Amino acid sequence: MSGELNDLLSALSGDVEAAAPTLGERRLQLLTSTVRRRRRTRRTVESFAGVAAVSALGVGLWFGTSQHGPAPVTPVTTPTPSPTADATPGPTTTPTPTESATPPAGSPPTRESAVDDATVLERLQHPRTGEVWQAPEPAPEVAAELDDGSGATFFRVGTRGGSAIYVGVQPDYAGVLATVGGLYEIDAAGARLIACPSARTGDPCLRSGYELPSTVVEDDQTFYDTLTLPTTIDLGDGWRFTTTSTQGSAMFPYERYGDGSALLGERAVDQQVLRSLGALDLVSETAPSDITGLTDVRYGIRTPFGSTIYLDPDDVPGGTFGAIRWDAGLEPTPSGAGVLATAPGSGVCFARTFSEESQHVPADWRPAGTTGTGVRVYVPAAGGTALSQQVRAWQSDNSWGLEDLTGAQLNGADAGYPFPTDAEFLAAHALYALQGPSGEWLLGLRGDAVQVVYECA
């Protein structure tokens, strides 16, 4: 397994560096240390700018975390809501079973190179491809046939014609991701790994960190309308989510079927549906923060069988710090070009996108800019606030590294934390706020202001 991991990391480093050339070494370092829990010979002090996605990749590739499993439901035929249905907030982790329409006789559905979002949404509600989803049921009986060496837990999640559909969820690791490593169909001819589930040609196919067992063949022909992602989901008021960065990222092929923590049921998931898309749901997911008064938030697409494909910050309004349009005279120093956002309430290794305030004090904030989608952005009042000081202190105090020659531990600014004073933190607009799609107040931290760590272990 060690040789296989090294080969995969070596190959993956090229993908990651191509995606963000200035960050390749740090991204690969976090990936390696997270997976292997082994220190490297150099400390990490470079800019964050996207490392949250890579730390998720490191664990998503090989390991995962568990969340509260979905409550059993009885399979039903999907209702027919409008593709632009109103948001339907409400905490839930239960997938909605979806039955597709029978394809017309003699004209099976085919993939298309360009599918507009209106068509994607229509097919999410009225799929042509024959799959019927159900609440996940443990299926240990198929482990011997499907296990690729990852130690996955298998669930039956549906049928398509004469085939049963299963997913394999890789083991829990460090509270980050329990990646769905594969989706399979088993019929009288045997088992197939469904490698390219999208109805849109050119969308990424699954790349596995493991060799397929001899009992499974790779199937790149079968696809599902209900697993084809729209490119844009518009909630109004500037809250326009996309999936293009997520699907185009170096890690997406390894996480094509999302995080299956909800299926394992080993830790609670707190999700709210922002919009039902038929077979898929746009959701927000919250988790405890390390700073009192904040709750961390990230966004994702929940699949019909209950996994969640988490969206990159680039696909979330306000998630790209470098894309904020600052008001004249209020430009940050340094500029933050190319920097993504992360949740100010947590550290670098497993951070979400934003942190939600439990109590918002308008007088503590002043308008300063606008996201690319038109959402107003605020920064702390002149001179800072108790919260801005608390966030900077937490990120600095929890930064650490190792001295190159002696191996002695370094902390705070000595470890490379780039904003050693509150004045520098404020000048950089390191902490900012925007009002969320449900009226909540969300805080973002520019990614290079997050804690510096030697490794994520």
N, C-alpha and C positions, 0 to 999 in steps of 0.2 A: 504493500500500500504506500510506503514512503516514496519509492521510486515513481509510482504512478502519480502521487501528489506533486512531486517535484516537476515531472514532465508537464502536468496541467498548469502549475503555477508559472512555469517558464513560458508556455504558450499563451497563457492568459495575460501575462505582463505586457506583451505586445499589443493586445487588444486595448488594455487599460491605458497604456501610454499613448496610443493613437487617439483615444478619446480625450485625453487631457495630458499633453506631452510634458508640461512643467510639473506634473504631480505624480508621474509614473512610479518613481522610487518610493514615495511615501505610501501611495495606494498599495503597491505590492508588499511593502513592509507590514502594513496593517493586516492585509489579507493573510500573509504568512504567519504573523504572530498570533492572530486570532485562531487560525486553524490548528497550528502546531503547538501553541503556548511555549514558544522558545524564543529567547532573546536573540536579537541580531547584534552586530558589532558596532552599530552607529545609532546615535539618538535621533529622534525625529523632531525637527523644529520648523518644517516648511508650512506653507499656507494650507489651510483646510480645504477650501474650495471644492467640495464634492466628495470628501472622504467618507461621509456617512453612507453614501451609496456603495462605496467599495467595501466598507466593513460589513455591510449587509451582504454583499456578494461573497465575502470570505466565508461567512458562516452558512449562507444560503447554498453555497456550492456543495458543502460536505456535511453540514450539521444543521440544526434548527432549534426552535423553541416551541413550546406548547402553550396552547390557550384553551379556553373553555369550549367544549364541543357543542355543536348545534343540537337543539332539542329535536327529537324525532318528529317528523311530519309525514302526512300521508300524501303520496304523489298525486298531483292534480294537473289538469290542463292549464297552461298559462292563460291568464285573462288578456284582454285586448286593450290596454290603456293607450292613450295617445303617446307618440314618441316624445312629446314635450310636456309630459305630465308634471304636475306640481311636485315640489320636493315633499317627501313624506318622512320627516324625522321621527326617530324612535329607536331606542337601543335594541339591537337584535343580533344574533349570530346564526340564525337559522336560515339555510339556503332555501330558495323557492323552487320546488321541482317544476320542470318545464317540459311539456310534451310538444314535439314538433308536428307540423302537418306532414302528411304522406306525400313524398315527391311524386310528380305526375308520372304515370306509366310511360316508359320508353324515353323519357328525357330526364335523366338524373342530373342533379345540380352540379355545376362546375365552378371552379375558382375563377375569379376575375382580377385583372391587373389593377383596376380602379373601381372602388366601390364607395360611393358618397355616403356621408353619415346618415342621411335620411333612409337610405336603403339598409344600412347596417342596423339602424334602430328598428325598422320594420321587420327585419329578419330575426332580430333578437326576440321579438314578440310573436312572430309567425315563422319559425325556422322551417327550411326546406329539407334539412339533412337527416331527419329521422331519429335523433337522439331523444331519449326520455330520461330526465334526471330524477333522482330520488335522494332522500336524506341518507347520508353516508352510513353504511353498516360495516362493522369490522369483518374482514375476510381473511383470517389467518390461513385458510385452506389453500390460497393461491400463492402464499409466500415462497414455497419451494420452487414454483414455476417462474415467478416474476422477480425474485430478489436479485439485485445486481451487485450485492456485496456491501451496500450502504446500511444494511440493518433497518430498512424501511418498514413501516407499519402499513398494511394494505386495507383498503376500504372499497366495498362495492358502492358505486355512485350512480349507476343507471344502466340503460340498455340502448342498443341501436339495432333494430331488426333482430337477427338471431344472435347478436353478440352481447355479452355482458361487459360493462365498463367499470374499470377499477382505477384507483390512484394509489401511488405509494408515497407516503410521507416520511421523509428522512428524520432521524432522531433529533430530539431537543438538544440545543447547545447554547448556553449562556444567555437565554432570554432574548434572542434576536430573531431567528427565523427557523421554522421547521419546513424546509422547502419540499414542495410536491415535486419529487424527482422524476416522475413519469406518470402518464395516463395511458392505460392499456385497454385493448379490447380482446376478449377471449371468445372464440366460437369453436365450431367443430374442427376447424383447420388448425387451431392452436392460438398462441398469444402473439399480439402485435403491440409494439410501442408506437403510439400516435405522435409522430415527431413534428408535424406541421399542421396545427389545428385550425389555423385561420382560413377563412374563405377568400382572403385577399392574397394574391400571389405577391411575393416580395416581402411579406411579413416574416419576422424571424421564426426559425424552427428551433426545436429543443436541441441543446447540446448537453450531453451528460458528462459528469465527472467519472463515470464508471463504464466499463465494458458491459454490453448486453449479455445476459446468460444465453447459453446455447438454445434454450427453450423459447426464446423471444426473437422475433424478427422486427426490423424497423419498417414502419409504414409511413411513407411521406405523401400518400394519396388521400387518405381519409381526412376529412375536415368537418368542422361544425360551425353552423351559423351562430350558435349560442356561445362560442368562444372567440368570436371575431370582435375586436375592440373598435369602438368609434374613435376618430381622431380628436374630436372636440365634444365637450359636454358643457353647455352654457347654462348657468344657474341665474344669470342676470346680475345687474349692478356690478359688472366688472369681474364677477366670479366665473371665469371661463377656464375650465380645466382642459388640458390636452393630454394625449398619450404618446406623442411623437418622440419626445426625449426618452421616455421610459422604454419604448419599443426599440429605439435606436441605440440604447446604451450597451456597453460591452458585457454587462452582466445579465441582460434580459434573457438571452438564449438559455442560460442556466436556471433561470427562475420563471420560465415561460408559463408554468401553471400556478405560480404564486406561493404564498405562505400557507401551509396547511396546519398551523398551530391550533386552529379552532376544531379541527377533526381529532387531534390527539387529546384535547381536553385537559391538558396539564397546567394551564394558567388561564386566567380569565381574559376575555376579550370584551372591550367596551366599544361597540361600534354604533354609529347612528347613520341611517340611510339619508343621504342628501338628495338623491334622485334615483328612483327605480327606472331601469332601462328595459325592463322585461326580464330576460334571463340573467342579466347582470345588474349590479347595483353600484352606484358611486357612494362611497362611505367615508366618513371620518372616524378615526380610531384614537381614543385617548389612553394615556398611561400616566402613572404617577411621575411627578417631577422631583428633582433633588432640591428645589427651592420652594419654600413655603409660599402658598398663594398662587402657584402656577400648576397647570396640568398640561402635559405634552400632547401634541396632536400630530397625526399624519393622515394622509388621504390615500385611498386605494379603490380598485375595482374588485368587487366581490363576485366570484364565479358561481355558477349554478350548484356546485357541489361544496361550497362553503369556504374555499381558499380565498386569499386576498392578494391581488397583484398591487403592490405598493407603488405609488407614483413618485417619480423623481421630483425634487424641488423645482426643476426647470418647467415642469408641467403644471405647477400650482401658482396662481396669482400671488405675487410677492415673494415667491420662493427663490428667485434669482436676484440677489442683492445688486449685482452689477447692471441689471436691466432697469432699475428704478430711475425714473426721470426726476431729478431733484430741482426744486424751485431755485430761481436765480439767487445767488449769494449764499445758498445753503448746501453747496456741494461738499461731500465728505472728503476728509484728508486722512489717509490715502483714499484714492477714488473707489477701490473695490471692484475694478473691472474684472469680469470673469468669475466673481465670487458668488457662491450659492448661499442660501440661508440654512440655518439649523435652529433647533429649539434652544433658547437660552437657559431653560430649566434643567438641562442635562449636559453630559460630557460628549466627547467626540466619538466614542466607539459605537454607541447604539442610539444615537440621537434621532429624534423625529424632525419634522419640518418647522413647527411653531410650538409655542407654549401659550395656553389660554389663561387669561387673568381671571381669578375668582371675583375680584372687585376692581373695576376700572375707575380711575380718578381723572376726569377730563383735564383738570387744571395742571396735571403733571405732564401733559403732552402738548406739543405744538405742531401744526402742519408743516411738512417739509418737502413732500414730493408725491409722486403718483406711480403706480405700477404700470407696466405696459398695457394692461387691460383696463386701466382707468380707476383703480381702487386708490383712495387717498392714503398716503403714508405719513405717519407722525413720528417724531423723535422726542426724547425727554426735554422738559422745559429747561431753559438756560440755567446752567450751573448744576444740572443733574437732579436726580431724585433718590430717595432711599432705595428704590427698586433698582435703578441703574447701577448704584454703588454695590448693591448686594450681588447683582449678576456678575459684574466685573470681578469682584472679590472672589466669588465662587470659582469662576473659570480660571483665574490666576492661581488661587490657592491650591487648586486641584491639578495644576500643571506639573509635570515631572519628567525628568530625563536622566541620563547617565553621562557622567564626564568621560570623555573619550579615552583618556590615558589610565585613569585610576578606577573607573567604574563607579565612583561615588555618585550618590543620588543628588540631582539638582532639582530645585523647586521654583515655581513662579517665574519671574523674569529671568532668573539664572537658567531655567530650562528652555528659554526661548519664547515665553509668552509675550506677544508683541505690543500689548497695551498696558504698561506697568502703572499708569496713573489714570485717575478718573477723567482728567482733562483730555488725554489722548483718546480714551475710549469714546468720549462724547464727540470729539472732533471727527472721529471716523464714522459717526452715526452707527456705532456697533450694535446698539439696541434700537429697534424701531417697532412701531405698532400699526396695525390696520384692522378694520372691522370685518369680521368674517361673514360667511354667507347666511348665517342664522342670527346675525346681530351681535355675536360674541366678539370680544376683543382679543386679538391674537398678537403675540410678540414674536419677532424674528431676531436672530443674532447673525450678523454677517459672519460667514464661515471661518474667516481667518482670525476671529476673536474668540473662538472656542478654545477650550483647554488644549494644551500641548501635552502629548504623552509619548513615552518611549515605545510602548507597545500596548495593544489591547489583549489582555490575557484572560 
